[in-house]
């Protein structure tokens, strides 16, 4: 089976990349390899479904540029394809005086990133947006919305197939062998010859990258984010989306409240080390993958530097009372008995050897591959823009 481009990974980034390549160069023969029996099974299908506005990201960074462009493309795509979404807006809330300078920095960053109609709001005005919230000051972000990204991913695939792209499910990539100016992607049951590999493997993107680039100086560290659902009789406590001011030292946004597009309210997530790359529960352990994370020098440095924060996140994972207490900073009326078990997601967080949790999107190239090595949130919102970026990189090889 011979192709011009093989994309590894059937999540929303891989699908968006395939869609953009086929739109930009319809004559190229392209296939997607996905190890699961269906698409969008991991990060795409386990997130909270937020359409991010681009508030948080360093101006000029790949995250900022791709999120703003991706946001606009996502809205246009969903309107064109009649995919349900709701631009309900959100508030970011400072609950202490110490958080107010950080909130002001966020406001300035949002303006620098081109967000329109951002609004600083005081204590009384917060109540107009969220009557039950606790806070000293806040920011109202009107562009933020909610959606089901699995629905979006399925529509991407439909469009890819219409343009002649192929997908092979249940194909776990075992190796990539270079030979005679091309390479062969070897799966458990098949082999696929191609001129270029595009690696969008998410939680396994580093492993796939090492199949063509041995000196990769990063590793994917899986962080599980656990959610609770608010019981229906208490769902009136949250109108739309309520976020805390995030800790700028970490690439996580803190526990928050999210109204879902299909109904109900989620509370969370925390951020704890997952005991396997696809470890969605506390009991889901793969000893080899866990030891691989713990042995990585970069993770050891992160754990040593931020052990108190990590211990707090782990404690909240095992203590519903502690999780509730964290939520009460934003919503004092919420009680432990108002929460019931929700889902969980695992974030593919790239960590370099020196202990840096890589904050920006990261795309690396080698002779036969384009590797999307770090694409956590807001990658779903940004997917079409990331697809543009990777398509441009890939198609230079064919020009």
SVG drawing of the C-alpha trace seen along z (x, -y; Angstrom):
<svg xmlns="http://www.w3.org/2000/svg" viewBox="-33 -46 53 55">
<polyline fill="none" stroke="black" stroke-width="0.4" points="0.0,0.0 1.7,-3.1 0.8,-6.7 2.3,-10.2 1.5,-11.0 0.6,-8.8 -0.9,-10.5 -0.5,-8.6 -3.3,-9.4 -7.1,-9.7 -7.6,-12.4 -8.9,-15.9 -5.4,-17.2 -4.6,-14.3 -8.0,-14.6 -7.8,-18.4 -4.3,-18.0 -5.5,-15.4 -8.4,-17.6 -6.2,-20.6 -3.7,-18.6 -6.4,-17.2 -7.9,-20.6 -4.6,-22.2 -3.3,-19.4 -6.2,-17.0 -4.0,-14.9 -1.8,-13.6 -2.7,-10.1 -3.2,-10.2 -4.1,-7.7 -4.7,-8.0 -3.6,-5.2 -5.5,-4.9 -4.8,-2.3 -8.3,-2.2 -11.4,-0.8 -12.9,-4.3 -11.6,-7.9 -11.2,-10.6 -11.0,-8.1 -8.4,-9.8 -7.7,-13.5 -10.4,-14.6 -13.1,-12.5 -12.2,-13.1 -12.0,-16.9 -14.6,-19.3 -15.7,-20.6 -14.7,-24.2 -14.1,-26.5 -11.1,-28.5 -10.8,-32.2 -7.0,-32.6 -7.0,-34.5 -4.2,-32.7 -1.4,-32.3 1.8,-34.3 1.3,-36.8 3.1,-35.7 3.3,-32.1 2.1,-29.2 -0.7,-28.6 -1.9,-32.2 -1.7,-32.5 -3.2,-29.1 -5.9,-29.4 -7.2,-32.7 -7.1,-31.5 -8.5,-28.1 -11.3,-29.6 -12.5,-31.6 -12.2,-28.6 -14.0,-26.3 -16.9,-28.7 -17.2,-29.0 -16.8,-25.3 -19.6,-24.5 -21.9,-27.1 -21.3,-25.7 -21.8,-22.1 -24.7,-22.7 -22.7,-21.4 -24.2,-22.6 -22.2,-25.0 -22.9,-27.8 -20.8,-30.9 -22.0,-31.3 -19.0,-33.2 -17.1,-32.6 -15.8,-34.5 -12.3,-34.3 -12.4,-35.0 -9.9,-36.3 -10.8,-35.1 -7.9,-36.8 -6.0,-40.1 -2.9,-38.1 -4.6,-37.0 -5.7,-40.4 -2.3,-41.3 -2.4,-38.0 -5.9,-38.7 -4.8,-42.1 -2.0,-40.4 -4.5,-38.0 -6.7,-41.0 -3.7,-42.6 -2.6,-39.4 -6.1,-38.9 -6.1,-42.4 -2.7,-41.8 -4.0,-38.6 -6.8,-40.5 -9.8,-39.3 -12.7,-41.7 -15.1,-43.0 -13.1,-41.6 -14.5,-43.2 -13.1,-43.7 -15.8,-43.3 -16.0,-44.0 -17.4,-42.0 -21.1,-43.1 -21.0,-42.7 -19.7,-39.2 -23.0,-38.3 -24.8,-39.5 -23.0,-36.8 -22.9,-34.1 -25.2,-34.8 -23.6,-32.2 -19.9,-32.9 -17.4,-34.2 -14.8,-36.7 -13.2,-40.1 -12.8,-40.9 -13.1,-39.1 -12.9,-39.1 -15.8,-38.4 -14.7,-36.6 -17.6,-36.6 -16.0,-34.5 -15.6,-31.3 -18.1,-28.6 -19.0,-24.9 -19.2,-22.1 -18.8,-18.3 -15.4,-17.8 -16.2,-14.1 -19.0,-15.4 -16.5,-17.8 -14.0,-15.0 -16.6,-12.8 -17.4,-15.6 -13.7,-16.1 -13.4,-12.5 -16.5,-12.6 -15.0,-15.5 -11.6,-13.7 -13.3,-10.7 -15.3,-12.9 -11.9,-14.1 -10.4,-10.7 -8.5,-10.3 -8.5,-6.9 -8.5,-5.7 -7.3,-2.4 -8.6,-1.6 -7.1,0.9 -3.6,0.2 -1.0,-0.3 2.3,-1.6 5.2,0.7 8.1,-0.8 9.0,-3.1 11.8,-1.8 13.6,-4.1 14.7,-2.8 15.4,-4.1 14.2,-7.6 10.9,-6.7 9.8,-4.9 7.6,-2.1 5.2,-2.4 4.9,1.1 1.8,2.0 0.9,5.2 -0.7,6.6 0.3,4.4 2.9,2.2 2.4,-1.2 4.9,-2.8 5.0,-6.6 7.1,-9.6 6.2,-11.4 4.9,-10.5 2.9,-13.1 2.9,-12.1 -0.2,-13.2 -0.1,-10.4 -0.9,-12.4 0.0,-10.5 2.4,-8.3 3.8,-11.1 7.3,-10.9 7.5,-7.2 6.5,-7.6 8.9,-10.5 11.8,-8.3 11.1,-5.8 12.7,-8.3 14.6,-10.7 16.6,-8.9 17.9,-12.1 14.5,-13.4 15.1,-15.5 11.6,-15.3 9.1,-12.8 5.3,-12.8 4.3,-12.7 0.6,-11.8 -1.4,-13.9 -4.9,-12.7 -7.6,-15.3 -10.6,-14.0 -14.0,-15.6 -17.1,-15.5 -20.6,-16.2 -22.9,-18.5 -26.2,-16.7 -29.1,-18.0 -30.9,-19.6 -27.9,-21.8 -27.1,-22.6 -28.7,-26.0 -25.6,-27.1 -23.7,-27.5 -25.1,-29.4 -22.2,-28.9 -18.4,-28.7 -16.5,-29.8 -12.7,-29.7 -10.1,-30.5 -7.0,-32.6 -4.4,-30.0 -1.0,-29.5 1.4,-30.9 4.0,-28.3 1.9,-25.5 0.3,-24.7 -3.0,-23.8 -6.0,-26.1 -7.1,-24.9 -10.4,-23.3 -13.4,-25.1 -17.1,-24.7 -18.2,-24.0 -21.7,-23.8 -21.8,-21.0 -23.3,-21.2 -25.5,-18.1 -26.6,-19.3 -25.2,-19.1 -22.3,-20.8 -18.8,-19.4 -16.5,-20.4 -12.7,-20.0 -10.2,-18.8 -7.4,-18.4 -4.0,-17.4 -2.2,-14.2 0.4,-12.0 -1.4,-9.2 0.0,-5.7 -0.1,-4.8 -0.4,-6.9 -4.0,-6.1 -4.7,-5.8 -8.2,-7.2 -8.6,-5.8 -6.5,-5.5 -6.3,-1.7 -5.3,-1.9 -1.5,-1.1 1.1,-0.1 4.3,0.5 6.6,0.0 5.0,-3.3 4.9,-4.5 8.6,-3.7 9.4,-5.4 7.8,-8.6 9.4,-8.5 12.8,-7.8 12.8,-10.8 15.2,-13.4 13.0,-16.2 10.0,-14.9 12.2,-14.3 13.2,-17.9 9.5,-19.0 8.5,-16.8 11.3,-18.0 10.6,-21.7 6.8,-21.5 6.3,-18.7 3.9,-20.6 1.6,-21.5 1.8,-17.9 1.0,-16.5 -2.0,-18.8 -3.3,-17.7 -2.9,-14.0 -4.6,-14.6 -7.6,-16.1 -7.6,-13.0 -8.2,-10.7 -10.2,-13.1 -13.6,-14.3 -13.7,-16.7 -10.5,-18.3 -11.7,-18.5 -14.9,-20.1 -12.9,-22.6 -11.0,-23.7 -14.3,-24.2 -15.7,-26.2 -13.2,-29.0 -15.3,-29.8 -18.7,-28.5 -19.1,-28.5 -22.5,-26.9 -21.3,-23.7 -21.2,-20.7 -19.6,-17.3 -23.0,-15.6 -23.8,-17.8 -21.0,-16.1 -21.1,-12.7 -18.4,-10.9 -17.7,-12.2 -15.2,-11.3 -11.5,-11.8 -9.1,-12.8 -5.4,-12.4 -3.3,-15.3 -0.2,-14.5 2.3,-17.0 5.7,-17.2 8.5,-17.6 12.1,-18.3 15.2,-16.7 15.9,-19.9 12.6,-19.9 10.6,-22.2 6.9,-21.5 6.7,-22.6 3.9,-25.2 3.7,-26.0 2.7,-23.8 5.8,-22.0 6.3,-20.7 9.6,-19.0 10.8,-17.8 13.3,-15.2 14.1,-13.6 10.9,-11.6 8.6,-13.0 6.7,-15.9 6.2,-15.3 3.5,-17.2 5.2,-16.6 3.2,-18.9 -0.4,-19.7 -2.4,-19.8 -5.3,-22.3 -6.3,-24.4 -5.4,-22.0 -9.1,-21.0 -10.1,-24.6 -7.0,-25.2 -7.2,-22.1 -7.9,-23.6 -5.2,-26.2 -2.7,-23.5 -3.8,-21.6 -2.9,-24.7 0.5,-24.9 1.4,-21.2 -0.1,-21.1 2.2,-24.0 5.3,-22.3 4.3,-18.9 3.5,-20.3 6.9,-22.0 8.3,-18.5 6.2,-18.0 6.8,-21.4"/>
</svg>
